[in-house]
């Protein structure tokens, strides 16, 4: 089966899963468990197809291609996988309505605008581990940021005392807040490991074009760390947690995609 057909099938299954999640949320009085299972099943098929596309476009003869479009597609696939695994135990169906189509868009972007940034096959294991940890941390913290946005919508509606229909599709605030900090805590630890493993391969920040990426990544790690400390020490929650989460995620996104955009697209350096 050709790569184009697999890509189209993956996109179709992503959209079908998101549509099933949306219908399940809108028809909440029907069988929510059945709708969730169908959504997860369709989503897992989409992820399997997505992974097969990534296998051929990322693992090349020259090495691992982590150009900006491939990296975005890989992270979108990982985020979708974490989301569906989380749906097994947590009420995350509302996020799937947005995230699964986003994964489809990332896959289409990879197909339409391929980029090259190849990591040689003989790269040290530690460097490969650093990349894996970075992808995992970014995926978990991205889920946390999206959960923070959903939490912000629910919190705004509660404060305004004018709940809209959207409140029906969101879990209770306590559940959303607890899940938010679970994601941030896991992402914080993995990001810390990623930074430590990455610093082992830094010889010259300026010559390797790593100054902005390193500084912004450390800044993001500190922001998430301060948020977790504030939660433990002062009980930070609500709008404070939302602001710190989105601020840390903005710094992390700039660290990775902002740097790659400048180097690969604008300066044409790989």
N, C-alpha and C positions, 0 to 999 in steps of 0.2 A: 504494500500500500504506500502511495507516495506521501511525501512530507506535507504537501498542500492539503490532501484529503484528510490526513490525521489532524492537521491544524484546524480545519473547518469542523471536523467532528468534535474536537475538544471544545471549541468555541460554542458549538451547538449545545453540548451537554452542560457547559457552564451556565448558559442562558436558560436552559430547561430547569436546572437545579434552582437558579435564582427565582424563576417564575413559580416553581412549586413552593418555594419558601414564602413568596409573597402571597400566593393563594391560601397557604396554610395560616398565615398571620391574619389575613382579611376574614377568613372563615374560621375564626377561632372556636366557634361552637361545634365545629365538626370534629374529626379525630385528629388532634394535634400530633399525637405520637406517630400515627401513620404518615402524616405529611412530613414530619421530620425525617423519618426513615427513608422515605422516597427522595427527599432532598439530599440527604447524605449519600445515598446510593448513586444518584445521578452525578453528584459532585465528585465522588471518588473515581468514577469512570472518567470524568473530565480531567482530573488530576493525573490519572494514569496515562492518558493520551498526551497531556501536556508534558509529562516527564519523558515520554518517548521522543517527543520533538526536541526537548532540551538535550537529551542524550546525543542526538545527532548533530545539533548545532553548537553545543558547548564543548563536548569531548571530541576535538579534532585530532588529526594526525600530528599537527605541530604542537599540540598541548591543549590546555583548558582555555577556551575563549570566554573571557569575562568582559566583553564590550558592554557599553551602557545598556543596549537593548536586551542583550542576553542576561545581564545581571538583573535588570528590572523584571524580566520574565521569570527568572529563577526565584526571585524574592516573592513575586506575586503567587507563584505556585506553592512556595513554602507557607506563605500566609494563609492561602486557601486550605492547605492541608491541616495546619494548626487549628484553623477555624472549625473545620468539620470534626476533627478529633475532640475539640472543646465542646461541640454541640452534643456529644454523647453524654456529657454530664452537666452542662451548663446551658442556660437559655440564651443562645447566641444567634438564633434564627434571624433576628432583625439585622445583624451585621452581614449575614450571608447575602441579603438582598442587594447590598452595595458591593461587597468584596468579590463575589463570584463573577459578576460582569466586569469588574476591574481586572481580574485575572485574565479574562477573555480579551480585554483590550490590550493588556500587556503582551499576550501571546501574538495577537495580530500585529502589534507594533514591532515585535521581534522579526516577524515574517516580512513585513513591508520595508523595514529600515534596519537591515543587519549591520552590525558593527564588529570591529576586530580589536581585541586587546588580549593577546594570548599569553598565558602563563606556561612556560616550558614544561615538558613532561618530566624533566629531571629536577624540577623545583623541590626544595627540601620539604620533608613531611611537616615540619613545624609551620611552614608558610601555608601549606594546604590546610592544616588544622586551623590556622588563623582565619583563613577565608571562610571555612565552614562555620566557625564560631561567629564571625561577623554576620553571615547570612541569617543564622539562627537568632542572634540578638536583634537584628533589624526587624525580622519578621515578628518576633514576640512584642517588641516595643511598638511596632506599627499597629498591631492588634490592640495594644493598650491605648494608643492615641485615638483610635477609632472608637474604642469603648468610652474614652473620655468625652468624645464629641457626642455620643449617644446619651451619656450621663448628663452632659450640659443641656441637651434638649429637654430631657425629662425634668431636670432641676429648674429650668426656666419656666416650664409649664406649671410646675407645682407652686413656684413663687408667685406667678401671675394669677394663680387661682382661676385660670381659664383653660383647663385641660382640653386639648384637642384630641381628635381620633388617634393621633400618633401615640398617645399614652397607652392605648390598648396593645400596641405591638412591642412595648418595652417592658423588661422585667422590673420588679420592685427596685427602688433606689438603693436599698441596702445590698441587694444581690449584685447590682451593677458596680457599686463601689468596691465590694469585696473582690470581685473578679478583676477590676481595674488594678488593684494593688497586687494581686497574685501575678498578673502579667508583667507589671513593672518590676517586681522583685526578681522574677526569673530572668527577665531581660537584662536587668542591672548586673546580676552575677555573671551571666554569659558575656555581656559586653566587657566587663572587667577582665575576664579571661582572654577575650579577643585582643584587648589593648596590650596586655602583658605579652602574649605570644607574638603580636605584631612588632612590638618594640625591640624584640630580639633580632629582627632583620633590618633595622634602621641603622644605616651607617652615616648618612649625610641627609638631613631633612630637606635641605634646599636642593641638592643635586638630584635627589629622588622625587622631588615635587610632592613631598608629603607634609609640608608645614601646615597648610590649611586643614587637610584631612585629619592630621594628628591632633591639632589644637581643638578643632571643633568636636572631635570624637571624645576627647578628654573632658571638654566642657559639658557635653551631653551626659557623660557618665557622672560628673559632679552634680549636675542638676537633678538627675534621678536619685542619686545618693542623698542629696539634701532633702528631697521630697520624702524618701523613705524614713530618714531620720526625723523629719518634722512630724510625720505620721506617728512614729513611735514615741517621740518626746512630747509633742504638743497636741497630738490627735488631729492633725491637719486632715481636712476632708472637703467635700463640696467644690466650690469654685476655686479654692486655693489649690487643691489637687489637680483640677482640670488645667489651670494656668501652667503649673510646673510641668505637667505631663506634656502638654502641647509645646511648651518652650524647649524641653529636652529633645522631643522628637524633631522639631524644626532644626535644631543644631545638628542632630545626627543625620537627617536627610541632606542638609547642606554639606556635611562632611563627606558623604559618599557620592551622592548623585551630583551635587554642585561641583565638586572637584572633578569628577569624571566628565561632566559636561564641558567644563572649561578646557581640560587637557585633551580630550578626544575629539570633541566637535569644533571647538573654537581654535585651539592651538595645534590640533592634529598630532598630538604626542601620545604614543602608546608605550 
